[in-house]
Amino acid sequence: MQFKNRNGVLGLETAKQVMVTFLILAVTAIAVLLALVSLQNANIFVSGSSADTATTSIIGNISAGLVTFFASTGTIFSILIVVVIILAISIIIWAVGRFGQQTEGTVNL
């Protein structure tokens, strides 16, 4: 079995896609947070009104959510590393088994 397209070998393509996704999420989250803060700083709400309080609450919730989400990315990457290791072990086992079959003179693909 020949690999003509080695993308995805050992799960590296998956790891790359996860990192790109986290980067996109981070940029989007920062843009939303900056937009909300600038909206609050524009003084379009009466101080102490329900809209002002709601905007403050939304900014607080988004800030806390972002901190919690990106604090757990270490766990997500740990799980991804385990998956890549399992894939590497399975490919090594497959290659060794195939090598053993070639020495006997028969190859089953």
N, C-alpha and C positions, 0 to 999 in steps of 0.2 A: 504494500500500500504506500504510494508516494503522496506526499503532501505538496500539492502545487501552490496552494494558498496557505501560508503558515499563520495567518491571522487567527487568533483564538487559541493557538497552541498554548497549553499550560494555563489557560484562563487569563492570559495577559491582556487580551482584547477586552475582556469583561472588566478587569481591574482598571484599565484606561477609561472605559466608558463610565464607570462609577466615579472616578476622580473628576472627569469632565462634568458629569451631572452635579456633583457637589459644588464645583466651581460656578456653574450656571445658577444653582440655587443660592449660593452666597451673594453673587452679584445682584440677583433679583431681589433678595431680601434686603440688602443694603439700600438699593434704589427705592424700595417701598418705604423703608424706615426714614430715609432722607426726605422723601416726598411728604410723609405725614408730619415730620418735625417742621418742615418749612411751611406746611399748611397751618400748623399750630402757631408758628412764629409770625404769620402774616397778619395776625390780629383781626381776622374776619369774624371771630366769635366774640360775643360779649363775655368778659371775664366772669367766671362763676356760673355761667349758664349751663344747661344740660348738654349742649353741643360741645362746649369747651371741656366739660368733665368727661364726656364720651370720647373725645379725641385723646385726652390724656390717658384714659383707661386703655384705649386701643393701642397707643404707643407703648404703654407699659406691658401689655399682653404680648405684643409682637416682639419686643425686646427680650422678654423672659422666654418666649418660645424659641427664638433664635439661639439664645445661649444654651437652652436645654438640648435642642436638636444637634447643634454642632459640638456639644460636649459628648454626645453619644456616637460621633463618627468614628472614634477610636474602636469602639465595639464592632461597628459595621466593618471596618477594615480588618479587624482581627478575624471575623468570620470569613471574610473574603480571602485572607491569607490561608486559612485552614482549607478552604475549597481548592485553592491553587495547589497546595501541597498534596491533597488527595488526588487531584488530576495528574500531577507530576508522578506520583507513585504508580498510578494506574497505567500511565504511558510507559514507564520503565518496566513494569511487569509485562505489558504487551510486547515491548521490544525484545526483552530477554526471552520470552516464550517464542517469539518469531525467529530469533537467532538460533534457538535450540532446534527448531523445526528445520532450518536451513542446513544445519550440520548433518541431519539425518537424510537429507536428500529430497524431502518433500516439503512443499510450502503450501499451506492452505490460507488463502486470502479471503 
